[in-house]
């Protein structure tokens, strides 16, 4: 039988409660000190672990403290500096183009609106929501690889398109906890609901998960 919207919302609230207990330390894994740093770190985190990004960014943030500094960066130099995060040419292009747009259109500051953020080169809905939720303290769901996978296993959303997953989650998750829920689901995806072989026997929400592929043995 198809789960009603109200039933799904009630189940989502139970899942959030259990995940809060299981991952009380859940928070963003990228290191940053201001919105520009988080924007650069998030661009670098595409197809790369947050741990690797955190190894690269201290030197980067020291050298490039403003949008103007990134806009003036030598592409070849910046490429070498971010090389270990992978896709370094595309990421360098995105960072320099994004910084130029910040200078041209926003006085060198990171804008606080979703529409202005997604209009920046290299910035999609996920990145915009990471910035809004973590640098500006707003409520935003960031659909990364963990949220994409785990929310579907939990039966809270279903689509091949991360933006549709976002909209479906926004419909069932309580808005006042969108940012925290993103961190909780990411923590669950990293530590338990792993991509290849989830640790279902150790899962804090097994009875709330309808996924038919649950693993049985620890
Ligand atoms: S029961 Fe398994 S598949 Fe479902 S959320 Fe838990 S770890 Fe993931």
Boltz pocket constraint, residues with backbone or C-beta under 6 A from the ligand:
constraints:
  - pocket:
      binder: B
      contacts: [[A, 150], [A, 153], [A, 154], [A, 192], [A, 193], [A, 194], [A, 198], [A, 199], [A, 200], [A, 203], [A, 204], [A, 205], [A, 206], [A, 209], [A, 210], [A, 211], [A, 213], [A, 214], [A, 215]]
      max_distance: 6.0
